[in-house]
Amino acid sequence: MKNTKNYTGKKETRKQIQAARRKKERTRNILIYSGIGLTVLVVIGLIVLGVRNSSASSALMGDPVTVTSRAHVDPSKDPGPYNSNPPAGGQHFPTTLPAKFYEESDVASLPPFPQGYLVHNLEHGYVIFWYNCSTLSTAQCDSMKQDIRDVMAQFGGTKLIAFPWPSQDVPLAMTSWGRILKLTTPDTKTMAQFVKSNRYQAPEPNAE
């Protein structure tokens, strides 16, 4: 005669083992699916971030300029060369210049190589109006300067600089970090749009 008690005990043990296996499998599946879900969320987040960055980049005005360095260099030496004229980014001096409209007569009172300071301004999210009156009449120069002043005033002068730059090949060039827009004929609407789209688009937009 079979021992019913032992048989029943073995049957219950098998059920317990099977239940433990099923629980282990459920736990493993939950971990697997949770990992897959987390991975999917990370991928989606990266895609969204990439799209936003791409959209922000494509909304910027001007031609892109390759910037290979943000290093600080010795203020007593030429900080260049730069990848554009006027510069739109690169190595620079440790300090910046105040936001304002600089006349040609102001340059003599500035330290050597003002571009080293101005590129630092660009890193802080500034937009710079580089102007060249060498090919313009006095009336044309005065008119361009007034247009620049009007646009700067439109934005309260915040993070805006106008600076004479006679070595450029156009009357007016505008730069932000990594972007340059050259204008053979100054146009206040285009100038204002450049400020709107490019100001603060830089590695350190919240720095002064």
MIBAVO-320470 format. One line per 5 residues: number of its first residue (from 1); their letters; for each residue x, y, z of N, C-alpha, C. Coordinates in steps of 0.1 Angstrom, whole numbers. Layout:
# residues N
NUM = A = X:Y:Z:X:Y:Z:X:Y:Z | ...
END
This chain:
# residues 208
1 = MKNTK = 8:-12:0:0:0:0:9:12:0 | 6:22:-9:14:34:-10:12:43:2 | 23:50:5:23:60:16:17:73:11 | 4:75:13:-3:86:8:3:99:13 | 7:99:25:13:111:31:25:116:24
6 = NYTGK = 34:106:21:47:110:13:44:114:-1 | 34:108:-7:30:112:-21:25:126:-21 | 16:128:-12:10:142:-11:21:152:-8 | 30:149:0:41:158:4:50:161:-8 | 53:151:-16:61:153:-28:54:162:-38
11 = KETRK = 41:159:-40:33:167:-49:32:182:-46 | 31:184:-32:30:198:-28:44:205:-30 | 55:197:-28:68:203:-30:70:207:-45 | 66:198:-54:67:201:-68:59:214:-72 | 48:215:-66:39:227:-68:47:240:-63
16 = QIQAA = 53:238:-52:60:250:-46:72:254:-55 | 79:243:-60:90:246:-69:86:252:-82 | 75:247:-87:69:253:-100:65:267:-97 | 58:270:-86:54:283:-83:66:293:-81 | 76:288:-75:88:296:-73:95:300:-87
21 = RRKKE = 95:290:-96:100:292:-109:92:302:-117 | 79:301:-116:70:310:-123:72:325:-117 | 73:325:-104:76:339:-98:89:344:-102 | 99:336:-103:112:340:-108:112:345:-122 | 104:338:-131:103:342:-145:96:355:-146
26 = RTRNI = 85:357:-138:77:369:-139:86:381:-135 | 94:379:-124:103:389:-119:114:393:-130 | 119:382:-136:129:384:-147:123:392:-159 | 110:388:-163:104:394:-174:101:409:-171 | 97:412:-158:94:426:-154:107:434:-156
31 = LIYSG = 118:428:-151:131:436:-152:135:438:-166 | 133:428:-175:136:429:-189:128:440:-196 | 115:439:-194:106:449:-200:108:463:-195 | 111:464:-182:114:477:-176:127:483:-182 | 137:474:-184:149:479:-190:147:483:-204
36 = IGLTV = 139:475:-212:135:479:-226:128:492:-226 | 118:494:-217:111:506:-216:119:518:-213 | 129:517:-204:138:527:-200:147:531:-212 | 151:521:-219:160:523:-231:152:531:-241 | 140:527:-243:132:534:-254:130:548:-250
41 = LVVIG = 127:551:-237:125:565:-232:138:573:-234 | 149:567:-231:162:574:-233:164:578:-248 | 162:568:-256:163:570:-271:154:581:-276 | 142:580:-271:132:591:-276:136:604:-271 | 141:605:-258:146:618:-253:158:623:-261
46 = LIVLG = 167:615:-265:178:619:-272:174:624:-286 | 164:617:-292:159:621:-305:153:635:-304 | 144:637:-294:138:650:-292:148:661:-290 | 158:658:-281:168:668:-279:176:671:-291 | 179:661:-299:186:663:-312:178:672:-322
51 = VRNSS = 164:669:-322:156:677:-331:155:691:-326 | 154:693:-313:153:707:-308:166:714:-311 | 178:708:-309:191:714:-312:192:717:-326 | 187:708:-335:188:710:-349:179:721:-353 | 167:722:-347:158:733:-351:164:746:-346
56 = ASSAL = 170:747:-334:176:759:-329:187:763:-338 | 196:754:-343:207:757:-351:202:762:-365 | 192:755:-370:187:759:-384:180:773:-383 | 176:777:-371:169:790:-370:179:802:-369 | 191:799:-367:201:809:-366:204:815:-380
61 = MGDPV = 206:828:-380:209:835:-393:224:835:-395 | 228:837:-408:242:838:-411:248:825:-415 | 260:826:-420:268:814:-424:275:809:-412 | 275:795:-411:282:789:-400:298:791:-401 | 304:793:-390:319:794:-389:324:784:-379
66 = TVTSR = 334:776:-384:339:766:-375:347:772:-364 | 344:768:-352:351:773:-340:358:762:-333 | 371:762:-333:379:751:-329:384:752:-314 | 383:764:-308:388:766:-295:380:777:-287 | 379:775:-274:374:786:-265:384:789:-255
71 = AHVDP = 396:786:-257:407:788:-247:410:803:-245 | 414:806:-233:419:819:-229:434:820:-232 | 437:831:-238:451:833:-242:457:846:-237 | 470:848:-238:477:860:-232:472:873:-239 | 467:882:-231:462:895:-237:473:904:-244
76 = SKDPG = 485:900:-242:496:909:-248:499:904:-262 | 493:893:-266:497:887:-279:484:886:-288 | 486:886:-301:476:885:-311:468:872:-308 | 455:872:-306:448:860:-303:445:851:-315 | 446:857:-327:443:850:-339:453:839:-343
81 = PYNSN = 452:833:-355:442:837:-365:428:831:-362 | 418:837:-368:404:833:-367:399:827:-381 | 388:820:-380:383:813:-392:374:822:-401 | 372:835:-397:364:844:-404:370:858:-402 | 366:867:-410:370:881:-409:358:890:-411
86 = PPAGG = 352:896:-401:356:896:-387:354:882:-380 | 360:881:-368:359:868:-361:345:865:-356 | 342:852:-355:329:848:-350:330:837:-339 | 342:837:-333:344:827:-323:359:822:-323 | 363:816:-312:377:811:-312:383:814:-299
91 = QHFPT = 396:812:-298:403:816:-285:403:831:-283 | 404:835:-271:402:849:-267:408:853:-254 | 407:865:-251:413:870:-238:403:867:-227 | 408:868:-214:400:864:-203:389:874:-199 | 390:886:-205:379:897:-202:372:901:-214
96 = TLPAK = 361:909:-212:353:914:-223:354:929:-224 | 347:934:-235:346:949:-236:331:952:-232 | 329:964:-227:315:969:-224:307:970:-236 | 294:967:-234:284:969:-245:283:983:-249 | 285:987:-261:283:1001:-266:286:1002:-281
101 = FYEES = 284:1014:-286:288:1017:-299:302:1023:-299 | 311:1017:-305:325:1022:-305:328:1029:-318 | 331:1042:-317:335:1050:-328:350:1047:-332 | 354:1051:-344:368:1049:-348:377:1056:-339 | 373:1067:-333:382:1074:-324:384:1067:-311
106 = DVASL = 375:1058:-308:376:1051:-295:387:1040:-295 | 390:1036:-307:400:1024:-308:413:1027:-302 | 418:1040:-304:431:1043:-299:433:1042:-284 | 422:1043:-277:422:1043:-262:420:1029:-257 | 418:1019:-266:416:1005:-262:430:998:-261
111 = PPFPQ = 430:987:-254:442:979:-254:445:973:-268 | 457:968:-271:459:961:-284:450:949:-286 | 448:946:-298:441:934:-302:427:933:-296 | 418:943:-299:405:943:-293:397:931:-297 | 400:925:-308:392:913:-312:393:902:-301
116 = GYLVH = 404:901:-294:405:891:-283:395:893:-273 | 391:905:-270:381:908:-260:367:906:-266 | 365:910:-278:352:910:-285:348:895:-287 | 357:886:-290:354:872:-292:349:867:-279 | 354:871:-268:349:867:-255:335:872:-253
121 = NLEHG = 332:884:-258:318:889:-257:309:880:-265 | 314:875:-277:306:866:-285:303:853:-277 | 313:848:-270:311:836:-262:300:838:-251 | 298:850:-247:288:854:-237:274:857:-243 | 273:854:-256:260:856:-262:257:869:-269
126 = YVIFW = 268:877:-270:266:890:-277:265:889:-292 | 259:899:-298:259:901:-312:267:914:-315 | 277:913:-325:285:924:-328:283:929:-342 | 281:942:-343:280:949:-356:294:954:-359 | 301:948:-369:314:952:-374:312:961:-386
131 = YNCST = 316:974:-385:313:983:-396:326:988:-403 | 325:991:-415:337:996:-423:332:1007:-432 | 337:1019:-429:333:1030:-437:343:1034:-448 | 353:1026:-450:364:1030:-459:360:1031:-474 | 349:1024:-477:344:1025:-491:332:1033:-493
136 = LSTAQ = 328:1040:-482:315:1047:-482:318:1062:-481 | 308:1070:-486:309:1084:-485:306:1088:-470 | 309:1100:-466:306:1104:-453:291:1103:-450 | 282:1106:-459:268:1105:-457:264:1091:-456 | 269:1082:-464:266:1068:-464:271:1062:-450
141 = CDSMK = 283:1066:-446:288:1061:-433:279:1065:-422 | 275:1078:-422:267:1083:-411:253:1076:-411 | 248:1073:-423:235:1067:-424:236:1052:-418 | 247:1045:-422:248:1032:-417:250:1031:-402 | 258:1041:-396:259:1041:-382:246:1044:-375
146 = QDIRD = 238:1052:-381:225:1055:-375:216:1043:-375 | 217:1036:-386:209:1023:-387:213:1014:-376 | 226:1012:-374:231:1003:-363:226:1008:-350 | 227:1021:-347:223:1027:-334:208:1024:-332 | 200:1026:-343:186:1024:-341:182:1009:-338
151 = VMAQF = 189:1000:-344:187:986:-341:191:983:-327 | 203:988:-323:208:985:-309:198:991:-299 | 193:1003:-302:183:1009:-292:170:1001:-292 | 166:995:-303:154:987:-303:155:975:-293 | 167:971:-290:169:960:-281:175:964:-268
156 = GGTKL = 175:977:-265:180:982:-253:195:982:-252 | 202:979:-263:216:978:-262:222:966:-255 | 213:957:-250:217:946:-242:225:936:-250 | 237:933:-246:246:923:-253:248:926:-267 | 249:939:-270:252:944:-284:264:953:-284
161 = IAFPW = 272:952:-294:284:960:-296:285:964:-311 | 288:976:-313:292:981:-327:307:984:-327 | 314:980:-337:328:982:-336:334:984:-350 | 343:994:-352:349:996:-365:359:985:-369 | 358:980:-381:366:969:-386:370:971:-400
166 = PSQDV = 380:979:-403:383:983:-417:389:972:-426 | 393:961:-420:399:950:-428:388:941:-435 | 376:942:-431:366:934:-437:362:939:-451 | 356:930:-459:354:933:-473:340:938:-476 | 332:941:-466:319:946:-467:317:958:-458
171 = PLAMT = 307:967:-460:305:978:-451:300:973:-437 | 293:962:-437:287:958:-424:287:943:-423 | 292:937:-412:291:923:-409:286:922:-395 | 278:912:-393:273:909:-380:277:895:-376 | 282:893:-363:286:880:-359:279:877:-345
176 = SWGRI = 276:864:-343:273:858:-331:283:846:-330 | 282:839:-319:292:828:-317:289:818:-328 | 299:816:-337:298:806:-347:290:809:-359 | 286:822:-361:278:827:-372:283:840:-377 | 282:842:-390:285:855:-396:276:859:-407
181 = LKLTT = 272:871:-408:263:876:-418:269:889:-424 | 272:889:-437:278:900:-443:268:908:-451 | 268:921:-450:258:929:-456:264:940:-465 | 263:939:-478:268:950:-486:260:962:-486 | 247:961:-483:238:972:-480:231:970:-467
186 = PDTKT = 234:978:-457:227:976:-444:212:977:-445 | 205:968:-438:191:968:-438:186:965:-424 | 179:975:-418:175:974:-404:167:962:-401 | 158:958:-410:150:947:-408:158:934:-406 | 167:932:-415:176:920:-415:185:921:-402
191 = MAQFV = 190:933:-399:199:934:-388:191:931:-375 | 179:936:-374:171:933:-362:167:918:-361 | 165:912:-372:162:897:-372:174:889:-368 | 186:893:-372:198:887:-367:199:887:-352 | 197:899:-347:197:901:-332:187:891:-325
196 = KSNRY = 175:891:-330:165:883:-324:168:868:-324 | 173:863:-335:176:849:-337:189:845:-331 | 199:853:-331:213:849:-327:218:853:-314 | 212:864:-308:217:869:-295:214:858:-284 | 223:856:-275:223:846:-265:225:832:-270
201 = QAPEP = 227:829:-283:230:816:-288:245:814:-288 | 250:810:-276:265:809:-274:267:800:-262 | 280:796:-260:283:787:-249:280:792:-235 | 281:805:-233:279:811:-220:269:823:-220 | 257:821:-224:247:832:-227:244:840:-214
206 = NAE = 245:834:-202:241:841:-190:253:849:-184 | 264:847:-189:276:855:-184:275:869:-189 | 281:878:-181:280:893:-185:291:896:-196
END
